[in-house]
Structure formats: structure tokens, C-alpha cells
Amino acid sequence: MIHTIKRSFVTALIAALAAVATVASAEYPEKPISYVIPFGPGGESDITARHQQPFFKKKFGQDLVISYKPGGGGAVGWSQLNDMPGDGYSIMGVNLPHIIVKPLQKDVGFKTDELATIYMFHYTPDAVVVAADSQFKTLQDIIDHAKNNPGKITFSGSGKGTANHLAQVTFDKLAEIKTTYVAFKGTGASVTALLGNQVMGQWGYTSVGAKHAGKVRLLAVAMEQRHPRFPDVPTFKELGFDIVSGAYRGIAVPNSTPEDIRAKLSSMIGQINDDPDFKQKMENDGFALVNVDHQGMKAFMDEKAQAYVSAAKEAGVIK
Amino acid sequence: MNSLGYLLAALTPYHIALALSGVVAGTVVGSLPGLTATMAVAVLIPITFSMEPASALILMGAIYTGAIYGGAYAAILLNTPGTPSAIATTFDGYPMAKRGDGDLAITLACIASVCGGLVGALFLLSLAPPLANVALAFGPVEYFWLAILGLTLISALSQGNLLKGMIGACFGLLLSCIGVAEISADVRLTFGSQTLLGGIEVVSALIGLYCIPVLIDLVATPDRHLKVEEASRGFRLQEALRISLRSKFNLARSSVIGTLVGILPGAGGSIAGLVAYSEARRSSKQQERFGRGASEGVQATEAANNATVGGGFIPTLVLGIPGTPPDAVILGALLIQGVRTGPNLFTEHGSIVYVFIWGLLLATVLMLPAGLLIGRYAYRSIVTVPKAMLVPTVAFMTLIGTYSIRNSVSDVVIMTILGVLGWILGRFGFSASPIVLGLILGSIAEQGFVQGWIIGAAADDLWGQFFGRPISLGIVAFILLSLFSPLLLSRLRLKRELARAD
């Protein structure tokens, strides 16, 4: 008898808890959400998160509170993500190819599969950038010059094993040329080197063309279709090179986060992406929106991992 | 609109209130070790969404300039550079405070900061577009040589103890290699530890190496922290003004150095302060006073580091290339507001840029009264608070400050270990500055060298890359001068004395 009472009490308790949990998730988010960027302030990961901030507040009534946990090229933040509370109020920015390439280089405290990415909301497409007064007018000019002078063309780019670097390696292979890649600390430093004529070109991003309009020229962009901000710049595909790549940015949650919150958050980020005003702002800055949600993430990651890993091997970044 | 119009637009009560509150908040933030200008500006971004771009810039610029000045307090009173910009302030500021002149040092720092800030902002106002090209003229090789020049300063800073200075610098260089390398993306010297993955963060190393030994000594010795004069002496403003007037050339030179170094995106306030300090020392007739409480040392550093504020805005606004880390955050905030930086910003959006620059000048002027008042309060509280209160409070602040730099517990662990290590090394006559210099300059030198080498090798002209560029050669000349001038001078002196003896 007592046993049954006890059992029914426990059942009731569980039911009550479940009810509370449903109610809580139904009202999610009911307090500000901490949005950790595993890089320093002022970079593109920060700027794109800052673009989301006001739209999130407008649509869902709560603040996204952005903070930074830089170090180890993002590794410090990602290695701590799963220790954070999985209640939906701690989320973190994730970047490709970083989270794929880094764990393969060395033990950096996290594995790609351990990060629960719930949305990829945009990417900054790779682009070949030259100074406005450069001798190179088209991508073909670069290929011709490189064929005659193997290794002589220098490209600046942000970091090693990064989107820029892997795009350079892939392009060299497809175009059967040899160029020299010089890694700089971040896109800012790499643009400075380009504008200062320290290098002959840059493996940069479409965002470089937007930010430094008038001083630089884009020769090709690594997109499926031309970027709306640069209708005159051809894609690599048009020119016969199958390269669609860039730095993808998304949002991950601690892997203890319940399924319903993941799904909800994923749809929320998607709703921000659907806002025409948000789209306009992002495209003006040279970004390109993508919509890879919670459901489609695994297929997307698998496909990207394959391309990145083979390029990284080619580049000698991983063994 | 003419410049008078822009000035009037900057002088609205709203902007004056923004500038004043920005400077006050910045000074307080900067004075707390670990809380940096970058962080203060980043926290403000959401607030600036709803503001006009010019107003947002004024607020962020005011906070920034206040924080750089505020870094002097901890440097002078606790021997802890609150920001890397204030490293060289400790060299003479702390000895001044030790002998009871802390109040004078703070007032001098305030005047020098205002001077430097004004010079930097005036350059920004008048010569920004042409000066921005300096940022582009500096390539990897120039940064490499600049870092080497910085390392030669160790010989000047560790008088009579060159060997220990060099050992310290090498230790610092090794520390700079720890973690994921910026350029090659290799993971180095972490010994498999997650703690070391993010490398040694400079500000936490500063707090550890400078502040912890002071705290340990405070506990280990019965003396008071700083010498106290019983009678209240006010701000000692007249005395400070007299000294400042006497060293007007030092202030002017340091301000110009600060502006120029501020323009270089890869350098920053710490190098500006160090270069200005060593130039002040070199041109002084009483070099031996430096490091023992020479007011010129404090003035040079503080003028230079506040001049980097205006200097750093030059490439930020003209080229869209942030001159300093806080500038990167400000640039991001502007982007989100839809303001495009670039040369047209000055011609087409004068109402933003010029109103902001006048606002920055206004904030710098307001820093004089605000800085003097806060400085006096900071001085009195540090001097009069009993040790039993001071030590735990400061210790607590160092922990919080270190954690907040990157929201990282690892940094706190590293800071504490470096602190104890710094104290032990200090007992053997190794000072913290060469270690910190090695740490800061090591990564700059490494990046510049590797990039310069790759570019030179691609062009088949390594020699020309490192020794064939005019700016490089200029810096190399400075390096030789800085390395060999003490040797030559002492030989000259010896000869003269010998001649006199004959």
C-alpha cells in the first residue's frame, strides 16, 4: 500500500516536472541568452553575431548577450562548450572549417562530432582580391602569370588551415598552377598587406570587397551564384573551377541541451535569416546567407568535412 | 558645414554629457587591472545601436581615451600596468610613489595624457588621409625589425644587469611561443595541457608578473605600502605644471611618437610607450635617474600612449583597418550602423567624422579635471587603506580582472603561477619587464619574420626583402644606435677621463 502511494507520488512528481519542463520550453526564451563568440571582439564572427542581436530582441523579446572567449583560434571556447549548462541559455558561435580541421591537427580539447551545431546561418564566400591598380584584371591573368612564373605570385590570407588557405590550395590544384600563400593574423592584417602592396593578391572574402570598395577588385567569388552586391564578379564555377567555399558560421549548444530546445532555437535563428531587413544588411556587408537547420546539419557537415579534409591534407595542414 | 559648425555640433549638452561620462567610466575601468579599453568599448556596443553614429563614436572614443589614462593609476600606485600601454609607466611611476610622490606622478600622468591625447586627435583632425599611408608602408619585415628594436630596449632597461635582462627576455620569447601559433596554426609547447592551449595572454601575464610580487612583498614586510605625507598637499598641480612646462619637448616628442606608432596596426600602445620612454631616456642629460623615479619617464609614456588613441583612429577611419584592438571593436560597431569607413568618410560624411573628432578633443580636455579628481581619490584610497584591507582587495581584483579578459580560468591559473615565479625571479635580480617585452614582441617578431621570409623566398630576393627596404634600413639604423650607443658613450667617457688624468 505504502509502496503504491510512494510510487504514485513519484509518478506524479515526474509528471509535474515534465509539465514544468514543457511549460518552460514553451515559453523559451524567458530570460537573456548568453551568446559566446570564441574569438575576440571586432572580427567577422563578432560582427555577424552583432547583426543578429537586435533582430533576436525584436522577434523574441529577449536579449542575446554577446561575450568573448578567444584563444587557440577558437579551440579554447569550443573545448569548454559542453561544460556549459544545457538549458538553452548558453549558445556559442561555431566556424567552418575550424571545427573540422583543428581537431584533426592535434588534441585541441574537442572533437567535431561533440559539438552540437544547430544552425549554419551564413558564410563569407572566399574570393580572389587584388588592389584596384593591380596588373591582374581577370582570374585568367593570374593563371597565365602563375604558369610562366611558378611560385612567384604571393597571396595574403587569414591564417593557415583556414577557409582562405584551403581555397588557395584547391584552386592551385584545379588550375594546375603554383602560387605562394602567406598567412596573416586575421583578415584585417591580410587586407593591410594587400593594400600596402606587400603581396600581389589576397585570398580573402566577399566582405573585403564590400568593406574596401573602390580600393580593391574581386576577380572571382566561390559561390553557386554571383553575389548580389557584386553582380559583375564571376563565380569560380562560371570560369570552370568547381569551388564553392568560405568561412561558414553557425551556432552550437552544449550537448546536454534537450531536443525540443535545439529545434526551437534552430527555427528562431532561421526566422532571423528570413527577415528581409537582416538579409539586406548582411548582403551589404558582403556576407551570404545559408539556411542549414538542425535537421539538415549532419548531411551538410559530412559533405563539407570531406572537401575540407582532402584540401587540408593537400595543404599539409593535417597528416 | 564648416569646421566651426562641426565644433558646435559636437558641443551640444548631450555630447558633453556623453564625453564626460565616457571619460569617467573609462578612467575607472582602465584603473582596474585586467579590465581593458577593448572590453569597455565592447560592452557598450548594444547601447550605441540606438544612437547617432557621431554620438556613438564620441562615447566610445571617450571611454577608450579615459581607459588608457586610467591604466596609469595601477602602474604608479601598485606597480601593475592596468593595460599593456602602461608598462613603461611603472618604471618610474612606482619608484616615485615609493618615495611619497605618487600624487605628483598621477597629476603629471594626467597632464601628459591630456597633451598626448590632444596631439593625437589634432593629427587625426588635420592630417588623417595622408598619414594613413604609414599603416600601409609597414610590411611584415618592418614589423619584424620594429620588434627587434623593441627587444634592444632591454639593454637600456636592465642597467648593469644585461645578462639577467637577456635571460629574462629569452624566457619571455619562449612564453610567446606557447599555444596555437597565429601564423602556422601549429600547437606548440602545450605539453598536452588544455590550460596552455590558448597561450599566455599578455594582460594576465602583466598582472601576474608585476602585481603578485608586490602583493607578496606587502605581506612579507612590515612597512607601509607607500610613504605617506601627513599634510594634505592637494593635487600638487602647480608643481606638476611647472615640471610639464619644463619638459615640453619631451611631451611633444612622445606625443608624436605615440601618434605614429598608433597608426601602425601591428604595434600598439605598449610599443609606443616603450619607444617614447627610451627616447626620453636617451635624450636626457641625467640618464641614471631613469628607473629610479624620473618624472620624465612617466610623462613620456603617458603622453605617447594617449596619443595612440588619435593615431589609431587614423587608419581605422581612413582605411577601415583598425589601428588598435579597441579600434577594431569601434569599427565593428560602425559597420553595424551602416557607416562605411574609407577616404570618402571624411569628404562625404564630414558630419560624422568631424563631429566625432571634435568630440574626442572635448573628451580629452574633460579628462583633465575628471582625471585629477579621480586620481586624487585613487591615490588617497590606496595610500590610506590599511594593508590588511588593501592586499585582499587587490588580490581579489587581479583574479576577477584576469578571468574577465577572455572569460578563462586557465588565464587565472597562468597568472598566479607567473606571479609566484616572478616573485622568486625577482629575489634573484631578474625583473619583470624583459620577460614581458619578450612575450609581447616575440609573436610580432616571429610573424613578421616568417611572412617576410615567405614573401622574400617567393621573389627570390631574401636579402632585399630584409635589408633592401628604406623603412627597414631606418629601423635597423635605430637598432644599431640603441645597441651600441651605451658602449660608444662609455668608451668616449673613458677616453676623456684618461685624457684628463694625463
Interface residues (C-beta under 8 A of the other chain):
Chain A: V36 G40 P41 G42 G43 D46 I47 R50 H51 Q53 P54 D63 I66 S67 Y68 K69 P70 G71 G72 G73 A75 V76 S79 Q105 K106 D107 V108 G109 G151 K152 I153 T154 G159 K160 G161 T162 T180 V182 A183 F184 K185 G188 A189 V191 T192 A193 L195 G196 N197 Q198 V199 K211 H212 A213 G214 K215 K281 N284 D285 V317
Chain B: T38 M39 V41 A42 I45 P46 F49 A135 L136 A137 F138 G139 P140 G179 V180 E182 I183 S184 A185 V187 G192 Q194 L197 G198 G199 E201 P265 G266 L319 G320 I321 P322 P325 D327 A328 V329 L331 G332 A333 L335 I336 G338 R340 T341 G342 N344 R406 N407 S408 S410 Q447 Q451 I454 I455 A457 A458 A459
